[in-house]
Amino acid sequence: MNYPIPTNPQEMIALRQQPLNEELVASAIAGVIQIARSRSQSLDELKAEVLADDNLLDFAQRLWLSEIVAQAWENLP
């Protein structure tokens, strides 16, 4: 992967300066998981955050993203 996995919110924000591609999205998802784990959040708590209503994604997209996050959670060390 060409992007480091973010370890804090500031590094997550810095990703916005990069061109959007699949590797960047994967790095962001891995970073969200790493940050959640560092805060002792459970997978269920993280999924609840992903599923929370927002103006960016519709419910189907949030549901799909929560499934991706859950798969990544299980596969990341």
DSSP file with accessible surface (Angstrom, degrees, kcal/mol):
  #  RESIDUE AA STRUCTURE BP1 BP2  ACC     N-H-->O    O-->H-N    N-H-->O    O-->H-N    TCO  KAPPA ALPHA  PHI   PSI    X-CA   Y-CA   Z-CA
    1    1 A M              0   0  128      0, 0.0    23,-0.0     0, 0.0    22,-0.0   0.000 360.0 360.0 360.0 138.4    0.0    0.0    0.0
    2    2 A N        +     0   0  136      2,-0.1    22,-0.0     0, 0.0    21,-0.0   0.536 360.0  67.9 -85.4  -9.1    1.3    3.4   -0.9
    3    3 A Y  S    S-     0   0   33     20,-0.1     2,-0.1     3,-0.0    12,-0.0  -0.937  82.8-124.1-114.5 135.1   -0.4    5.2    2.0
    4    4 A P        -     0   0  106      0, 0.0    27,-0.1     0, 0.0    -2,-0.1  -0.408  34.8-103.7 -70.2 153.2    0.5    4.7    5.7
    5    5 A I        -     0   0   62     25,-0.1    23,-0.1    -2,-0.1    22,-0.1  -0.667  41.2-117.7 -77.6 122.4   -2.4    3.6    8.0
    6    6 A P        -     0   0    3      0, 0.0    29,-0.2     0, 0.0    28,-0.1  -0.330  26.6-171.3 -61.7 142.7   -3.4    6.7    9.9
    7    7 A T        +     0   0   68      1,-0.1    -2,-0.0    27,-0.1     3,-0.0   0.411  67.1  25.0-114.7  -2.6   -3.0    6.4   13.7
    8    8 A N  S  > S-     0   0   48      1,-0.1     4,-1.7     0, 0.0     3,-0.4  -0.968  86.3 -98.3-154.6 165.6   -4.8    9.5   14.8
    9    9 A P  H  > S+     0   0   49      0, 0.0     4,-2.5     0, 0.0     5,-0.2   0.846 118.4  58.2 -58.9 -33.8   -7.5   11.9   13.6
   10   10 A Q  H  > S+     0   0  134      1,-0.2     4,-2.0     2,-0.2     5,-0.1   0.903 106.5  48.0 -64.6 -40.2   -5.0   14.4   12.3
   11   11 A E  H  > S+     0   0   81     -3,-0.4     4,-1.0     2,-0.2    -1,-0.2   0.853 109.5  54.1 -67.6 -32.9   -3.5   11.8   10.0
   12   12 A M  H >< S+     0   0   42     -4,-1.7     3,-0.8     2,-0.2     4,-0.5   0.934 108.6  48.6 -64.1 -44.6   -7.0   10.9    8.9
   13   13 A I  H >< S+     0   0   95     -4,-2.5     3,-1.7     1,-0.3     4,-0.2   0.893 104.4  60.1 -63.3 -37.2   -7.7   14.5    8.0
   14   14 A A  H >< S+     0   0   54     -4,-2.0     3,-1.8     1,-0.3    -1,-0.3   0.784  90.2  70.7 -62.9 -25.6   -4.4   14.7    6.1
   15   15 A L  G X< S+     0   0   21     -4,-1.0     3,-2.0    -3,-0.8    -1,-0.3   0.780  81.7  73.9 -62.3 -24.0   -5.7   11.9    3.8
   16   16 A R  G <  S+     0   0  198     -3,-1.7    -1,-0.3    -4,-0.5    -2,-0.2   0.721  87.1  62.6 -61.9 -20.5   -8.1   14.4    2.3
   17   17 A Q  G <  S+     0   0  158     -3,-1.8    -1,-0.3    -4,-0.2    -2,-0.2   0.585  90.8  85.7 -80.5  -9.7   -5.2   16.1    0.5
   18   18 A Q  S <  S-     0   0   90     -3,-2.0     2,-0.1    -4,-0.2     3,-0.0  -0.599  91.9 -98.2 -92.6 152.3   -4.5   12.9   -1.5
   19   19 A P        -     0   0   88      0, 0.0     2,-0.3     0, 0.0     5,-0.2  -0.460  47.6-106.3 -67.0 139.1   -6.2   11.9   -4.7
   20   20 A L        +     0   0  144     -2,-0.1     2,-0.3    -4,-0.1     3,-0.0  -0.494  59.5 136.8 -72.3 127.2   -9.0    9.5   -4.1
   21   21 A N     >  -     0   0   64     -2,-0.3     4,-2.1     1,-0.1     5,-0.2  -0.941  66.6 -86.8-156.2 177.4   -8.4    5.9   -5.1
   22   22 A E  H  > S+     0   0  176     -2,-0.3     4,-2.5     1,-0.2     5,-0.2   0.877 123.3  52.2 -61.3 -39.8   -8.9    2.4   -3.8
   23   23 A E  H  > S+     0   0   78      2,-0.2     4,-2.5     1,-0.2    -1,-0.2   0.889 108.3  51.0 -65.9 -37.9   -5.7    2.3   -1.8
   24   24 A L  H  > S+     0   0   13      2,-0.2     4,-2.6     1,-0.2    -1,-0.2   0.926 110.8  48.4 -64.6 -43.3   -6.5    5.6   -0.1
   25   25 A V  H  X S+     0   0   67     -4,-2.1     4,-2.7     2,-0.2     5,-0.2   0.933 111.8  49.6 -63.0 -44.0  -10.0    4.2    0.9
   26   26 A A  H  X S+     0   0   47     -4,-2.5     4,-2.5     1,-0.2    -1,-0.2   0.914 111.3  49.4 -61.5 -41.6   -8.4    1.0    2.2
   27   27 A S  H  X S+     0   0    0     -4,-2.5     4,-2.5     2,-0.2    -1,-0.2   0.911 110.8  50.0 -63.6 -41.7   -5.9    3.0    4.2
   28   28 A A  H  X S+     0   0   28     -4,-2.6     4,-2.6     2,-0.2    -2,-0.2   0.922 111.1  48.4 -64.3 -43.1   -8.7    5.2    5.7
   29   29 A I  H  X S+     0   0   25     -4,-2.7     4,-2.3     2,-0.2    -2,-0.2   0.939 112.5  48.3 -63.2 -45.1  -10.8    2.1    6.7
   30   30 A A  H  X S+     0   0    8     -4,-2.5     4,-2.6     1,-0.2    -1,-0.2   0.900 111.9  50.9 -61.4 -39.0   -7.7    0.5    8.3
   31   31 A G  H  X S+     0   0    0     -4,-2.5     4,-2.9     2,-0.2     5,-0.2   0.909 107.5  51.7 -65.1 -42.5   -7.0    3.8   10.1
   32   32 A V  H  X S+     0   0   50     -4,-2.6     4,-2.6     2,-0.2    -2,-0.2   0.927 112.5  46.8 -60.5 -41.8  -10.6    4.1   11.4
   33   33 A I  H  X S+     0   0    1     -4,-2.3     4,-2.7     2,-0.2     5,-0.2   0.937 112.4  49.0 -65.9 -44.9  -10.3    0.6   12.8
   34   34 A Q  H  X S+     0   0   81     -4,-2.6     4,-2.2     1,-0.2    -2,-0.2   0.922 113.3  46.6 -62.0 -43.3   -6.9    1.2   14.3
   35   35 A I  H  X S+     0   0   16     -4,-2.9     4,-1.3     2,-0.2    -1,-0.2   0.923 111.9  51.2 -66.0 -42.1   -8.1    4.4   16.0
   36   36 A A  H  <>S+     0   0    1     -4,-2.6     5,-2.8    -5,-0.2     3,-0.5   0.928 111.0  48.1 -61.2 -43.9  -11.3    2.7   17.2
   37   37 A R  H ><5S+     0   0   76     -4,-2.7     3,-1.9     1,-0.2    -1,-0.2   0.895 107.2  55.7 -64.2 -38.3   -9.3   -0.1   18.8
   38   38 A S  H 3<5S+     0   0   90     -4,-2.2    -1,-0.2     1,-0.3    -2,-0.2   0.778 108.2  49.6 -65.9 -23.1   -6.9    2.4   20.4
   39   39 A R  T 3<5S-     0   0  149     -4,-1.3    -1,-0.3    -3,-0.5    -2,-0.2   0.245 118.6-115.2 -94.5   8.7  -10.0    4.0   22.0
   40   40 A S  T < 5 +     0   0  110     -3,-1.9     2,-0.2     1,-0.2    -3,-0.2   0.770  60.7 158.3  60.8  30.2  -11.2    0.5   23.2
   41   41 A Q      < -     0   0   36     -5,-2.8    -1,-0.2    -6,-0.2     2,-0.2  -0.569  36.4-128.6 -78.5 149.4  -14.3    0.7   21.0
   42   42 A S     >  -     0   0   49     -2,-0.2     4,-2.2     1,-0.1     5,-0.2  -0.484  23.1-109.1 -89.0 166.3  -15.9   -2.5   20.0
   43   43 A L  H  > S+     0   0   28      1,-0.2     4,-3.0     2,-0.2     5,-0.2   0.913 120.8  54.5 -60.8 -40.7  -16.8   -3.5   16.5
   44   44 A D  H  > S+     0   0  120      1,-0.2     4,-2.1     2,-0.2    -1,-0.2   0.893 107.4  49.4 -62.3 -39.1  -20.5   -3.0   17.3
   45   45 A E  H  > S+     0   0   99      2,-0.2     4,-1.8     1,-0.2    -1,-0.2   0.915 112.6  47.7 -65.7 -41.6  -19.8    0.6   18.5
   46   46 A L  H  X S+     0   0    3     -4,-2.2     4,-2.3     1,-0.2    -2,-0.2   0.927 110.8  50.8 -65.8 -43.2  -17.8    1.4   15.3
   47   47 A K  H  X S+     0   0   63     -4,-3.0     4,-2.6     1,-0.2    -1,-0.2   0.896 106.8  55.3 -62.1 -36.8  -20.6   -0.1   13.1
   48   48 A A  H  X S+     0   0   63     -4,-2.1     4,-0.9    -5,-0.2    -1,-0.2   0.898 107.8  49.4 -62.5 -38.8  -23.1    2.0   15.0
   49   49 A E  H  < S+     0   0  112     -4,-1.8     3,-0.5     2,-0.2    -1,-0.2   0.914 111.5  48.4 -64.6 -42.9  -21.1    5.1   14.1
   50   50 A V  H  < S+     0   0   25     -4,-2.3    -2,-0.2     1,-0.2    -1,-0.2   0.894 112.9  48.4 -64.6 -38.0  -20.9    4.1   10.5
   51   51 A L  H  < S+     0   0   54     -4,-2.6    -1,-0.2    -5,-0.2    -2,-0.2   0.621  84.9 115.9 -79.7 -11.1  -24.6    3.4   10.3
   52   52 A A  S  < S-     0   0   50     -4,-0.9    -3,-0.0    -3,-0.5     2,-0.0  -0.268  79.4 -97.6 -60.9 140.8  -25.5    6.7   12.0
   53   53 A D        +     0   0  136      2,-0.1     2,-0.3     3,-0.0    -1,-0.1  -0.317  55.9 158.8 -61.9 135.9  -27.5    9.0    9.6
   54   54 A D        -     0   0   66      3,-0.5     5,-0.0    -3,-0.1    -1,-0.0  -0.911  50.7-111.7-147.5 176.5  -25.4   11.6    7.8
   55   55 A N  S    S+     0   0  177     -2,-0.3     3,-0.1     1,-0.1    -2,-0.1   0.425 105.3  62.9 -92.9   0.5  -25.7   13.8    4.7
   56   56 A L  S    S+     0   0  145      1,-0.2     2,-0.3     2,-0.0    -1,-0.1   0.899 105.2  28.0 -92.9 -47.5  -22.9   12.1    2.9
   57   57 A L  S    S-     0   0   48      2,-0.0    -3,-0.5     4,-0.0    -1,-0.2  -0.894  72.4-128.3-119.5 146.9  -24.1    8.5    2.4
   58   58 A D     >  -     0   0   88     -2,-0.3     4,-2.5    -3,-0.1     5,-0.2  -0.324  41.4 -94.4 -81.9 174.6  -27.6    7.0    2.1
   59   59 A F  H  > S+     0   0  122      1,-0.2     4,-2.8     2,-0.2     5,-0.2   0.905 124.0  52.5 -60.7 -42.2  -28.6    4.1    4.3
   60   60 A A  H  > S+     0   0   67      1,-0.2     4,-2.4     2,-0.2    -1,-0.2   0.910 111.5  47.3 -61.5 -40.3  -27.7    1.4    1.7
   61   61 A Q  H  > S+     0   0   88      2,-0.2     4,-2.7     1,-0.2    -1,-0.2   0.906 112.2  49.5 -67.7 -41.2  -24.3    2.9    1.3
   62   62 A R  H  X S+     0   0   18     -4,-2.5     4,-2.5     2,-0.2    -2,-0.2   0.898 110.9  50.4 -64.9 -38.4  -23.8    3.1    5.1
   63   63 A L  H  X S+     0   0   67     -4,-2.8     4,-1.8    -5,-0.2    -2,-0.2   0.937 111.5  47.7 -63.8 -45.9  -24.9   -0.5    5.5
   64   64 A W  H  X S+     0   0  162     -4,-2.4     4,-2.0     1,-0.2    -2,-0.2   0.933 112.7  49.3 -60.1 -44.9  -22.5   -1.7    2.8
   65   65 A L  H  X S+     0   0   45     -4,-2.7     4,-2.8     1,-0.2    -2,-0.2   0.900 107.2  54.5 -63.8 -39.4  -19.7    0.3    4.4
   66   66 A S  H  X S+     0   0    2     -4,-2.5     4,-2.2     1,-0.2    -1,-0.2   0.882 107.8  50.6 -63.7 -34.7  -20.4   -1.2    7.8
   67   67 A E  H  X S+     0   0   98     -4,-1.8     4,-2.3     2,-0.2    -1,-0.2   0.908 110.5  48.9 -68.3 -39.7  -20.1   -4.6    6.3
   68   68 A I  H  X S+     0   0   48     -4,-2.0     4,-2.6     2,-0.2    -2,-0.2   0.922 111.1  50.3 -64.0 -43.5  -16.7   -3.7    4.8
   69   69 A V  H  X S+     0   0    4     -4,-2.8     4,-2.8     1,-0.2    -2,-0.2   0.920 109.8  50.8 -61.6 -42.6  -15.6   -2.3    8.1
   70   70 A A  H  X S+     0   0   19     -4,-2.2     4,-1.9     2,-0.2    -2,-0.2   0.922 111.1  47.8 -63.3 -41.7  -16.6   -5.5    9.9
   71   71 A Q  H  X S+     0   0  117     -4,-2.3     4,-1.4     1,-0.2    -1,-0.2   0.923 113.7  47.2 -63.9 -43.8  -14.7   -7.6    7.4
   72   72 A A  H  X S+     0   0   23     -4,-2.6     4,-2.0     1,-0.2     3,-0.2   0.903 108.0  56.3 -64.7 -40.8  -11.6   -5.5    7.7
   73   73 A W  H  < S+     0   0   39     -4,-2.8    -1,-0.2     1,-0.2    -2,-0.2   0.912 109.1  46.9 -55.7 -44.8  -11.9   -5.5   11.5
   74   74 A E  H  < S+     0   0  135     -4,-1.9    -1,-0.2     1,-0.2    -2,-0.2   0.788 117.2  42.8 -69.7 -27.3  -11.8   -9.3   11.4
   75   75 A N  H  < S+     0   0  133     -4,-1.4    -2,-0.2    -3,-0.2    -1,-0.2   0.640  94.6  86.9 -97.9 -16.0   -8.8   -9.5    9.0
   76   76 A L     <        0   0   57     -4,-2.0     0, 0.0    -5,-0.1     0, 0.0  -0.663 360.0 360.0 -85.7 142.5   -6.6   -6.8   10.5
   77   77 A P              0   0  151      0, 0.0    -1,-0.1     0, 0.0    -2,-0.1  -0.182 360.0 360.0 -66.8 360.0   -4.1   -7.7   13.2
